[in-house]
Structure formats: C-alpha cells, structure tokens
Amino acid sequence: MKENRKIKKTALKIVERIVRNEAKRDIWGDPPLCIGIGHQPKRPKRK
C-alpha cells in the first residue's frame, strides 16, 4: 500500500511539472516573438 501511494505521488509531481511547462510555453509562445520585428526603421528616400 505504501509503495502504491509513493508511486501516485511521484506520478502527480511529474504530471504537475509537465502541465506547468506546457502552460509557460502557451503564455510566452514558442518560439518567442522577436522584439526586433516591432521596430522597423524607415529606409531613406532615394534622391
């Protein structure tokens, strides 16, 4: 019985870690958007 409880606790910890990592990926995006895309300097006008 004690071994069964230990296995359940270990499995729950593993599942919790996986869920947390997936949530972080969803929140921050994977791959993350580059800030450089938002800043596009104007090109000089041709003379």
Secondary structure, 3 states (H helix, E strand, C coil): CHHHHHHHHHHHHHHHHHHHHHHHHHHHCCCCCCHHHCCCCCCCCCC
